[in-house]
Amino acid sequence: MSFDKMNICADMILTDAIEDMAAEDNISIEESRNRLLNSNACKCLYNFESGLWMEGPDYFLDYYRRYEK
């Protein structure tokens, strides 16, 4: 798969995860975005060798919550 397609998949996962986290944690979209974008989990999402970009936003949020604790 091309780099562009993997990047688009990661972007969609991140976008959905930001919205889901905001709703689940009752925080603003901005706060959710800042937390996720500044996380090591986000770095892993865009490290395409990790395969995290192939999973969905629920998986990514679970990964984030486990990894950041």
Summary of the structure (lengths in Angstrom):
residues: 69
radius of gyration: 11.3
end to end distance: 32.2
largest distance: 36.0
contacts: 189
relative contact order: 0.19
helix: 80%
strand: 0%
